[in-house]
Each structure stands twice: as structure tokens, then as C-alpha cells.
Amino acid sequence: QVQLVESGGGLVTAGGSLRLSCAASGRTFSSYAMGWFRQAPRKEREFVAAINWSGSSTYYADSVKGRFTISGDSAKKTVYLRMNSLKPEDTAVYYCSFKHYSGSYYSPRDGYDYWGQGTQVTVSS
């Protein structure tokens, strides 16, 4: 089992910044990927960004490219999501996710086995 604990959400005005953190614990052996997803009211959960355990591979949704940056600390098993130039449409509950994978490639948008409890991000106009 893997446990994920998120932090860093909150209320910010448009144009502002926030940093989300997600710490993984439990059976987190090597070759894993961690991702961020979000779900706005009355919408489906959507992919935001993902990173592998070494930080050598990152992916972003088109809607956040150039504004959000995902990074990780493999020693701490922690992933961060730096969100700049926030827009009201970024308002959502943000979820951290985790999966192990084998080989050199991981699918960034699906296949996650573990999820955090979610943290609310609200961007006011």
C-alpha cells in the first residue's frame, strides 16, 4: 500500500501562485510515477501533470503548459506542483496520484493505483 498526503491548496486571486506538495509513504520502491489531476464542480477529473521517479520525464496538460511546473524529490518521495499565473478556471480539487511502472516509459494520464484525499484550489477573479 502507498499513502499520499497533499498540502498547499488555498484561495488566491487571479495571476497569483500556489505550490502543492504530495508526500508518498509505504511501499514506494523504485520506478514510480506521480501525477496531479484536478476536478472542478460538475466536471470530470482531468490530468494536469506527471513526473517519473528520477524527474527525467514530465508531462503537462495543454491548459497548464508554461504556467505550472511539476518537480520531485526522490529522497523524500515528494512531488510538487508550482502553479503560476493562476486563472479562475484553475479552480478545482487537486488530487495527487501514484503508480509503479516497469520499463523506460510510463503512461502519464492513466493507470494510477493510489490517490490522495485532494486539496482545494480556489482562484478568484
Solvent accessible surface area in square Angstrom, and as a share of the most:
residue,aa,sasa,rsa
1,Q,137,0.61
2,V,10,0.06
3,Q,90,0.40
4,L,15,0.07
5,V,97,0.56
6,E,9,0.04
7,S,60,0.39
8,G,35,0.34
9,G,29,0.28
10,G,30,0.29
11,L,131,0.65
12,V,24,0.14
13,T,91,0.53
14,A,51,0.39
15,G,56,0.54
16,G,19,0.18
17,S,43,0.28
18,L,33,0.16
19,R,127,0.46
20,L,0,0.00
21,S,23,0.15
22,C,0,0.00
23,A,43,0.34
24,A,9,0.07
25,S,60,0.38
26,G,52,0.50
27,R,157,0.57
28,T,19,0.11
29,F,117,0.49
30,S,77,0.50
31,S,35,0.23
32,Y,12,0.04
33,A,0,0.00
34,M,4,0.02
35,G,0,0.00
36,W,0,0.00
37,F,14,0.06
38,R,16,0.06
39,Q,66,0.29
40,A,22,0.17
41,P,86,0.54
42,R,234,0.85
43,K,140,0.59
44,E,152,0.68
45,R,96,0.35
46,E,79,0.35
47,F,20,0.09
48,V,0,0.00
49,A,0,0.00
50,A,0,0.00
51,I,9,0.04
52,N,15,0.08
53,W,107,0.38
54,S,60,0.39
55,G,37,0.36
56,S,95,0.61
57,S,31,0.20
58,T,57,0.33
59,Y,66,0.25
60,Y,42,0.16
61,A,16,0.12
62,D,118,0.61
63,S,63,0.41
64,V,0,0.00
65,K,117,0.50
66,G,87,0.84
67,R,33,0.12
68,F,6,0.03
69,T,72,0.42
70,I,6,0.03
71,S,50,0.32
72,G,45,0.43
73,D,44,0.23
74,S,54,0.35
75,A,96,0.75
76,K,135,0.57
77,K,52,0.22
78,T,16,0.09
79,V,1,0.00
80,Y,40,0.15
81,L,0,0.00
82,R,106,0.39
83,M,0,0.00
84,N,59,0.30
85,S,59,0.38
86,L,3,0.01
87,K,84,0.36
88,P,54,0.34
89,E,119,0.53
90,D,0,0.00
91,T,35,0.20
92,A,2,0.02
93,V,41,0.24
94,Y,0,0.00
95,Y,37,0.14
96,C,0,0.00
97,S,0,0.00
98,F,0,0.00
99,K,14,0.06
100,H,50,0.22
101,Y,33,0.13
102,S,99,0.64
103,G,65,0.62
104,S,119,0.77
105,Y,143,0.54
106,Y,7,0.03
107,S,41,0.26
108,P,9,0.06
109,R,125,0.46
110,D,84,0.43
111,G,55,0.53
112,Y,21,0.08
113,D,93,0.48
114,Y,55,0.21
115,W,98,0.34
116,G,10,0.09
117,Q,117,0.52
118,G,14,0.14
119,T,19,0.11
120,Q,87,0.39
121,V,0,0.00
122,T,47,0.27
123,V,7,0.04
124,S,42,0.27
125,S,130,0.84
